[in-house]
Amino acid sequence: MDSQQRVDLATQIFTEYGPVIRTLIRQYVADPEDEDEVYQNLYLSLVHRPPSQPVLNMPAYLNTVIRNDVIDALRRRRSQHARVAQYAMSRARDEVDATEPEEGVTRAEEVQRITDLVGRMLPAHEAEAVIERYIHGHSTMTAAQHMHVKERTVARYACVGLRRIRQAVLKHSL
């Protein structure tokens, strides 16, 4: 099938099933701007990958394509956010590392004292999660790989550990 035939087929599907497509998209997307984006991406998906055989139940086929496009868009968005966050973390560390040598030594000593304190204050798994995430600056995924646990487990350990640290600081500051 050449390019023009694929465009014609996608246009025919959109002409015939336009209202159905909008209804299906609204099942997955609440924001009108996102709805238009999914609508346009669906058209491009149908041009790029037209149905290989005649489709008996076009609304069901369109629902599957829309769902897959929405899932792909979410994955791309999450991946982009993760890359931006990782870049921001690396830039912040680069700026701190560019200080005077004496400041670097002082900072390293402070980090070591904080690490030791966290290790004494918290249970082992919580301490490891807090140290991996907030002292070493690793992502949840990287910390999970180092700890040989799931990402949600690392997030939970870090959350509980930080709460315990806050409580201890508040207790001792009063």
C-alpha positions as CSV (number, residue, x, y, z in Angstrom):
1,M,0.0,0.0,0.0
2,D,1.5,3.3,-1.0
3,S,1.5,6.5,1.0
4,Q,-1.5,8.0,-0.8
5,Q,-3.6,4.9,-0.2
6,R,-2.7,4.9,3.5
7,V,-3.7,8.6,3.8
8,D,-7.0,7.9,1.9
9,L,-7.8,5.0,4.2
10,A,-7.1,7.0,7.3
11,T,-9.2,9.9,6.0
12,Q,-12.1,7.4,5.2
13,I,-12.0,6.0,8.7
14,F,-12.0,9.4,10.3
15,T,-14.9,10.6,8.0
16,E,-17.0,7.5,8.8
17,Y,-16.1,7.1,12.5
18,G,-15.2,10.6,13.6
19,P,-17.8,10.9,16.4
20,V,-17.0,7.4,17.6
21,I,-13.3,8.2,17.7
22,R,-14.0,11.3,19.8
23,T,-16.1,9.3,22.2
24,L,-13.5,6.6,22.6
25,I,-10.7,9.2,23.2
26,R,-12.7,10.8,25.9
27,Q,-12.7,7.5,27.8
28,Y,-8.9,7.8,28.2
29,V,-8.3,11.6,28.2
30,A,-10.0,14.3,30.3
31,D,-8.2,17.4,29.0
32,P,-9.6,18.8,25.6
33,E,-6.0,19.7,24.5
34,D,-4.9,16.2,25.1
35,E,-7.9,14.9,23.4
36,D,-7.0,16.9,20.2
37,E,-3.4,15.6,20.4
38,V,-4.6,12.0,20.7
39,Y,-7.0,12.6,17.8
40,Q,-4.2,13.9,15.6
41,N,-1.8,11.1,16.7
42,L,-4.5,8.5,15.9
43,Y,-4.7,9.8,12.4
44,L,-0.9,9.6,12.0
45,S,-0.9,6.1,13.5
46,L,-3.5,5.0,11.0
47,V,-1.5,6.5,8.2
48,H,1.8,5.0,9.5
49,R,0.3,1.6,10.3
50,P,-3.0,1.0,8.5
51,P,-5.0,-2.1,9.3
52,S,-3.4,-5.0,7.3
53,Q,-6.8,-6.8,6.8
54,P,-10.4,-5.7,6.6
55,V,-11.6,-4.9,10.1
56,L,-14.9,-6.5,11.1
57,N,-15.4,-4.4,14.2
58,M,-13.9,-1.0,13.5
59,P,-14.9,0.7,16.9
60,A,-13.1,-2.1,18.8
61,Y,-10.0,-1.8,16.5
62,L,-10.0,2.0,17.0
63,N,-10.4,1.6,20.8
64,T,-7.3,-0.7,20.8
65,V,-5.2,1.7,18.7
66,I,-6.3,4.7,20.9
67,R,-5.5,2.9,24.1
68,N,-2.1,1.9,22.8
69,D,-1.4,5.4,21.6
70,V,-2.4,6.9,25.0
71,I,-0.2,4.4,26.8
72,D,2.8,5.2,24.5
73,A,2.3,8.9,25.1
74,L,2.3,8.4,28.8
75,R,5.4,6.4,28.7
76,R,7.2,9.0,26.5
77,R,6.1,11.8,28.9
78,R,7.3,9.9,32.0
79,S,10.6,9.0,30.3
80,Q,11.1,12.7,29.4
81,H,10.3,13.8,32.9
82,A,12.7,11.3,34.3
83,R,15.5,12.4,31.9
84,V,14.9,16.1,32.9
85,A,14.9,15.2,36.6
86,Q,18.1,13.2,36.2
87,Y,19.7,16.0,34.3
88,A,18.7,18.6,36.9
89,M,20.1,16.3,39.7
90,S,23.4,16.0,37.8
91,R,23.7,19.7,37.1
92,A,23.1,20.5,40.8
93,R,25.8,18.1,41.8
94,D,28.2,19.5,39.2
95,E,27.7,23.0,40.5
96,V,28.4,21.8,44.1
97,D,31.5,19.9,43.0
98,A,32.9,23.0,41.4
99,T,33.7,24.6,44.8
100,E,37.0,25.3,46.4
101,P,38.9,22.2,47.5
102,E,38.6,23.1,51.2
103,E,34.8,23.3,50.8
104,G,34.8,20.0,49.1
105,V,36.6,18.3,52.0
106,T,34.3,20.0,54.5
107,R,31.3,18.9,52.5
108,A,32.5,15.3,52.3
109,E,33.0,15.2,56.1
110,E,29.5,16.6,56.6
111,V,28.1,14.1,54.3
112,Q,29.9,11.3,56.1
113,R,28.6,12.5,59.5
114,I,25.0,12.7,58.1
115,T,25.4,9.2,56.6
116,D,26.6,7.8,59.9
117,L,23.8,9.5,61.8
118,V,21.1,8.3,59.3
119,G,22.6,4.8,59.6
120,R,22.3,4.9,63.5
121,M,18.8,6.5,63.5
122,L,17.0,4.3,61.0
123,P,16.5,0.6,60.4
124,A,18.9,-0.8,57.8
125,H,16.6,-0.8,54.8
126,E,15.3,2.7,55.4
127,A,18.8,4.1,56.0
128,E,20.0,2.5,52.8
129,A,17.1,3.9,50.8
130,V,17.6,7.5,52.2
131,I,21.3,7.4,51.7
132,E,21.0,6.0,48.1
133,R,18.3,8.6,47.2
134,Y,19.3,11.7,49.0
135,I,23.0,11.5,49.7
136,H,24.2,9.7,46.6
137,G,21.5,11.3,44.5
138,H,20.5,8.1,42.8
139,S,17.1,7.7,41.1
140,T,14.5,5.4,42.7
141,M,15.2,2.9,39.9
142,T,19.0,2.9,40.5
143,A,18.5,2.6,44.2
144,A,16.1,-0.3,43.8
145,Q,18.7,-2.0,41.6
146,H,21.4,-1.5,44.2
147,M,19.2,-2.7,47.0
148,H,17.7,-5.6,45.0
149,V,14.1,-4.5,45.7
150,K,11.2,-3.0,43.7
151,E,11.1,0.8,43.1
152,R,8.0,1.1,45.2
153,T,9.8,-0.5,48.1
154,V,12.6,2.0,47.9
155,A,10.1,4.8,47.7
156,R,8.3,3.5,50.8
157,Y,11.6,3.0,52.8
158,A,12.8,6.5,51.9
159,C,9.4,8.0,52.8
160,V,9.2,6.3,56.2
161,G,12.9,7.0,56.8
162,L,12.5,10.8,56.0
163,R,9.4,10.9,58.3
164,R,11.4,9.4,61.1
165,I,14.3,11.8,60.6
166,R,11.8,14.8,60.6
167,Q,10.2,13.5,63.8
168,A,13.6,13.1,65.5
169,V,14.7,16.6,64.4
170,L,11.5,18.1,65.7
171,K,11.7,16.2,69.0
172,H,15.3,17.4,69.6
173,S,14.7,20.9,68.5
174,L,11.9,21.5,70.9
